[in-house]
Amino acid sequence: MAATAQYLARAASAYKNKDGNLLSQILFIERDSNVGKIINEILPESSNLRALVLKTLPGDDQLRLADLMGSVLQYLCDTALGHEQLVLLRSLRLSKVYESAIKMFALRDSAWFNPCIQQLTLWVLQVAEEKADIARQDNSRDRLVAAITTATNGPLKTAAADNKLLEPLRQLAPRSRDITFWLANVLLKRSFELRDTLASAEPILTFLAPQMENLHLFTRAEQVTFRYYAGCVFLAKEELLIAREHLIIAFDLCTNKSPHNKRPRLLSAFGLTSRFLPLILAIRSGDRSLFRKHLDDNMEWFRKKYIYIILRSKGEALVLRSLFRRTVLVTRKLWPAENPNLPPTVQFEHLLIAALFSYRYPAMGDMELSTWDKTDMEAICASLIDQDPPSFLSPQDATKLNWIELQMRSSSEVQMLTLEDLIARYGPHPYLLAKLGTIFDQAGAPAMALEEYRKTQEQLSVAGFQDDTFNAFVDQFARTIQEEFKQILNSVNKGTYYQGWRPTKLHKFPLNLPHLPLGHQEVKDEWSQCFHPQSIMFQRYLTNVAIDTCQIEATFLLTPESVKDLVFRGISDGLVATAPESAVTDSDKVKRILNDVIAAYDLLADVVADPFKLDREYVCRLHKVLMKTCRFEGRRYNPPGVTRTKTGQTVVISNPNYTISCCSYLQVDEELVYICKMAKVRVPIAQSDMQV
């Protein structure tokens, strides 16, 4: 056992001296000239190699090194049994070695073990890839996924959780686990070799969150590599703003020795130059035929990246923009304007000639070129007018606004909330108000759209602008929606109803309310003591009432267990579990709705204490708070804080058995004012003071 004992003694010495580089060399024993002797010596002991290690190592090193070195010897023993099973056995036993190494790396003050973990991680990933030669490709990918997952949940998680300061790295005693981003970069690179990159890459980024503020302390090479891969991950997730931040930093941190070559080299390294450069050249020259030829020749590649459609639509617009710009520049040189101070004019005949040349080779989906005329050029020019956000927006906000407009899947809720946030921060700018009005119109709230358009007109007037075209559009829009509102109202008024609408003042109400039972004051006093507003019981009661309110209105439906948990633990900590038939299933949205209802109850408490505050404006303010989240219903918008007099909506309640007519939108405000006054009069303490 001389060779084995000598080998284990070297391992014990490396561990005792905290020499990770020496131990790293020992762990890769296959390169040792004595490997044959060691294998022959351990084969008889293969049934209990850990006992052999415990017997050979000094006492101080037994507990920490026994598992690791026992796994290494078992690896040597098994891989020597047969060449035909060599790769598979290497994989199985190497995973045991790696697991033992991970345990040692997780021990306190084990940063000296960094070189071992680095080399073992590379070895594990390499062996996982080598199995492609003897296993099916998909199985090989599965093993690579397993290797990446093991390394992510093991050494990467441990290193990322090490909160020791990294600067200066070399002066720390003991050193921190400063291989966090080295491991992350290796694992991210292998993740991009898989079909489902995000499944492996997202946990890596999650574990790195605590170390992001320390990224600048690592080497520049590690920073650039990580920023690049992180940007690619967020690109795959279609989170362009975050991806842009990472990629910009990656480019800016690249060496400045080759400023003209660093970007092309990075693109060429991943085969992007050959794919995109011809498209860029075609866009610059305004050659639509060349653009479509290269795009369609590489359709399969672009399609697999999910960018073919967007490249085709946006790229062709850029081609036409570049083509028309070149045409204007050429015509200005050939036919100079008589008055150079006047803006340049565009001849549609010239644009038509240029477009016919650019479209000389027809592509799939093209119109017949012989049918093109000047009116087509006029329509294309109108669509190409620059519609980018104005300069008063920050680059981040401008990019965000462009992105939600480009995303066809962006809901009205996302667009509306974004615009409302921008208006709150930048003020009522005409550009933002007009955009918000368009979103209101698309969401089925034309009256709210008209209000935003009116605000736009006011802001333009204050700034000294007079847009006759926009004013004509607003006037026509106002006439159109008013006619629609009246047509719907007239058609409803002609119907036959089981119950027609009558004004409130025509209904008979008891005049001697309230009828309070005997002992009511004692109940009220006891309730006030047990359920005062600051008590836990009152908060639970209010939460329960809020849940019941939403469930009665079928806003959402919760399971009984979820209701109980929300009531006793509170809305923020409670568990939301919706019933299968619930209209809303998003737990965060359910909690926001409940918070809105409770906020409305808090507001309602003021009018309960002082009924004289009740008026139409108070009711609208209450409704605005209540509908803060519920105003979005799918792609439809329910305007909060306004009455139907403003929205122009006509409401009829009907089912197969009966139809009930509701108040006309023309009379809603009048009715609401009357109801508020009547409520004040019927409060006993106010009867002697109120005048209706």
Secondary structure, DSSP 8 states (H G I E B T S, - for coil): -HHHHHHHHHHHHHHHTT-HHHHHHHH-GGG-TTHHHHHHHHGGGGGGHHHHHHHHS-GGGHHHHHHHHHHHHHHHHHHTS-GGGHHHHHHHHHHHHHHHHHHHHTSTT-GGGHHHHHHHHHHHHHHHHHGGGTS-HHHHHHHHHHHHHHHIIIIIHHHHT--S--SSGGG-SS---TTHHHHHHHHHHHHTTSSSHHHHHHHHHHHHGGGGGGGGGS-HHHHHHHHHHHHHHHHHTT-HHHHHHHHHHHHHHS-TTSTTTHHHHHHHHTT-HHHHHHHHHHHHHT-HHHHHHHHHHTHHHHHHTT-HHHHHHHHHHHHHHHHHHHHHHHHHHHS--SSTTS-----HHHHHHHHHHHT-S--TT---GGG--HHHHHHHHHHHS-----TTS-HHHHHHHHHHHH-TT--HHHHHHHHHHHHHHH-S-HHHHHHHHHHHHHTT-HHHHHHHHHHHHHHHHHTT---HHHHHHHHHHHHHHHHHHHHHHHHHHTS--SB----GGGS---SS-----TTHHHHHHHHHHHS-TTSHHHHHHHHHHHHHHHHHTTS--B-HHHHHHHHHH-TTTS---B-TT-S---HHHHHHHHHHHHHHHHHHHHHHH-GGG-SHHHHHHHHHHHTTTTTEETTEE--SS--HHHH----EEE-SS-EEE---TTTHHHHHHHHHHHHHHTSGGGTTT---
